[in-house]
Amino acid sequence: MLSLSPVKLLVIVAVVILLLGPDKLPEVARKLGTSWQTLRRFQQRVESEVRDAIPDLPSTGDIARMARSPINVLNRLADRVENPPSDEVDDEPAAATAARTLIANVVNRPSGPPPPATDAISADPSLN
């Protein structure tokens, strides 16, 4: 993972100033800022269109947290299945069963390589 300490950032800034020179630096910084702003607007437009199409989509921060630690998401789902809140109506037995099955498959998944395929071609030595 890339970690930028203040010293590393200072060295990068010094190298950029030496390479670009003080006369081109404001122009490059302006172009970089404009590009960044355009990219942010594009991201916001795409996100709003996706949210219009899928209104029940979790927030971007929630999706990022789920991507960083899927095991925590599975643990929370398991907790909700085992101990549903008292105000939650238990009309989702299919979702609870699916969550239990998913968790069981993830926890009990074999860690070794998959078994070799035994089809007609690999079983016949004259074809190899």
N, C-alpha and C positions, 0 to 999 in steps of 0.2 A: 504494500500500500504506500502511496506517496504521502509523505508528511512534510509540510513546509514550515520550518521554524522561522522565527523572525530574522535570523542571520541569513538563512538561505534566500528569503524574500529580498533582503537588502542586497545580496550579491546579484540576484536576478535583475533588480532594478538598475544597479550600477552597470551591468553588462548591456542592458537595453539602452541606457543613456549613452554609453560609449559607442555602440553600434549605430544607433540612429542619429545621434547628435541632438543638441538642444533645439535646433531649428525644425526638424521633422517630427520630433516627439509629440507636440500638441496635435498635429495633423493625424498621426497614427492613433493617438489616444481617442480622438474624436471619431475616427472611422471605427475603431474597436467598440466604442460606446454605442454608436449607431447600430452596428451589427448585433450587439448584445440585446439592444432594445427591440430590434426587429425579430430576433429569435424568441424573446419573451412574449411579444405580441402573438407570434405564430403559435407558441405553446398554449397561451391562454385561449386563442380561437379554437384550436383543436380540442382542448379540454372542454370548452363550453359546448361544442358540437357533440362530443361524446356524451357529456352529461345530459344534453337534451334528448339524445337517442336512448340512453340508459339512465333513467332518473334514480334508480336504487343503487347506483355505483357508490362505493365508499369514497371518502375523501382521498386526495392524492397522498397526504401524509400517512393515512392508514394503509394504503396500498404499498407505500415504501416500507413501512414497518413490517407488513406481512412478507414482503419479498426478502427483507433482511433476516427475519427469524420465523420461518414457517412452523417450526416446532412449537413456538409460543402460541401461534394461532390454533394449532391442533389441540394444545393443552386447554386453551380457553373454550374451544368447542366441546371438549370432553367434560369440562367442569359444568358447562351449561346443560349438557345432556344428563349428567349425573345429578346435578342440583339445580333444577330450573327455578327461576325466581317465582315467588308466590303469586305475583300478579300476572304471570305469563300463562296463557291458556295452553293446555297440552293437546293441541290439535295437529301437531306435526310429528307423528310417529315415524313417518318415512324419513324425514330429515334427521331425526335422532338415530335411526337405524343406519342411515348412510354415514353419519359422523362416526358412529362406533366402528363400522366396518372399515372406514378410511383410517382411523387411528390404529385399529388392530393390524391392518395391512402394513402400515408404516413401521409400527413397533416390531412386528413379527417377520419383517422382510428378511430373507436370507442374505447374508453379506458376501457370500462367495460368488464365483462366476456362474453364469447360467449353465444349465446342463447342455451337453452337445446335442445338436439336432440329429435325429435319426430318420432321414427320409430315404426313399428308394435309391437315389443317386449315390449318396454317401455310404449306403449299406452294401452296395455291390462293388467289390474290389476291382472288377474288370473295367468299370467306368472311371476310376480315379486315375 
